[in-house]
Amino acid sequence: MLYGYVLKLARKNMLRHRLRTGLTLAGIAIAIVSFGLLRTVVDSWYAGAELGSSGRLITRSEASLSFPLPATYSERIRKVPGVRSVTFANWFGGIYIDEKNFFAQFAVDAQSYFDLYPEFRVAPAELADFKRDRRGAIVGRKLAKKYGWKVGDQVPLRGTIYPGNWSFTIRGIYQGADDKTDENQFLMHWHYVNETIKALLPSLADKVGVFIVDIRDPAQAAAVSAAIDSSFKNSLAETRTETQKAFQLGFIAMVDTILLAIQTVAYVVVLIIMAVMANTMAMAARERMREYATLKALGFSDGFVSLLIFGESLALSLAGGLLGILLTFPAAASFFRATRDLFVVFEVRPETVLLQLGSAVLIGLCAALAPALNSRRIRIVDGLRAVT
Amino acid sequence: MASSLISIRELSKTYRRGNQPVPVLLGIDLEIAAGDYVSLMGPSGSGKSTLLNLIAGIDKPSSGSLLIDGIDIAALPENDLAAWRAANVGFVFQFYNLMPVLNAFENVELPLLLTGLNRAERREHVETALAMVGLADRMDHYPNELSGGQQQRVAIARALITDPTLIVADEPTGDLDRQSADDVLNLLDRLNGELGKTIVMVTHDPKCANRAKRQVHLEKGVLLSGSGAH
């Protein structure tokens, strides 16, 4: 019975200062949305790595990813026990019209690349056209849509790593096997790039950035990786082989500090709104000190009064929190639309929703703590004298 | 002489202002019989409100004894004291002290939440109490929709809803016009005369004080007259 009254009073008290309540609710909702979005940004960075197949290994230079490996390694890797097939790719790094038009470009082995990436689905006729045309390219569906490209279009790229003005003819558009597949890549013939560059910069010729290795048994990934690396031990270009997932996590590690900063900001946002909410509750409790004293005079316990304060604070923070959680989904969808080039997936995870809910509860509890303690401390006679 | 409901012996109260002790009540002896109607009078700072607060169990004495119906309320732990107040004391404040977010019915119902009464029983009690103070038709009104006199009558209904032995009233007419004050005093007369409630009332107003059966005067924390039970 008393709990019902606590809820009733909490609800009524919340509506006493509608503007203040409205602003506080909005503040909590915005904080919870921000928290959810920032968490999702971090999750999405890692999600890209988690999508990496554990049945594919990536072999790169032991020294650094920026040091290429001899293309001839391909045959030696293929002979390592457990390896089914090998392909390779090179970061091209060209500029399409303007530097702001950034997208991933890889010079790949046209004959084998798509065999190792079955999630990139290309119409057989388009793939055959691509394989035939050494100046051809295959682009992801989202990338083509973004720039309005269609099959047959010429795409000029200004080389950075490989100098000169390049032009590629789109021969096909690949579609992801699911919505988590990256559809923003631009793939051209490594052999075309290699032959062109041989005359200009022979030192860059016959080199590849990474080998992509398909293995027969994903459970043997560590053993096969070790076998590949030992094949090139003590050579001029030692290798480092790891699963695609580990390789992508290595990339993420490069921006670990930024991700940590984003996570910190997410929690700071919650702390800030906690302080704002605590101030709101302190003001509300101060205004109601005479009412609390009256309740105590009538025989209600200190605990009941504390419960009233906690009830109101939790009701307010949960209302704001739930509103924030509901708004997170459309906000995340808008954010994803606005940053399509950055993330392959951008999904608000259930864990994030739980954290948002937990944050809302924490905000409510912490905000009520000081006013509740104060209401217990104050003597009835002093509370009855309080000016409201 | 009727039996004493309130028995006060050598009661003193000292507050501290910083490091300075400020004596407010000095060795008060007072007997109040069951069914009595006592007005406490005195100038500001005489200690009359402090004495009322001690009798109501919302403050604790520094020394002396304060027995109400044989119970030494000064010795009760805080939770027991709260339960004792809920069962035995009805409060009427100068500024009514109603909950602004609750309507008249809900305000009067508040003390009943601490009893074991069910919803129907509570409704019956509240309707009776509000009818008694002449506000049966204002049950759904919120305090800001009622006049000062009506709010004080709601407060009186709240004070009597648990059928307490003792009603304490601190300047119950201090914020009211003459007519409303008379209405309130008439109600207190009825509570005392018809229901036998013991009333202790603090007032500055001699006209108001005259409505009580007995007047007790305090000055500078000392009882000047009217200390014996009637």
Interface residues (C-beta under 8 A of the other chain):
Chain A: M1 L2 Y5 L9 K12 N13 L15 R16 R290 E291 T294 L295 K296 A297 L298 G299 F300 S301 D302 R379 I380 V381 L384
Chain B: N53 A56 I58 D59 E78 N79 A82 A83 W84 R85 A86 A87 F91 F93 N97 M99 P100 V101 L102 L110 P111 L113 L114 R158
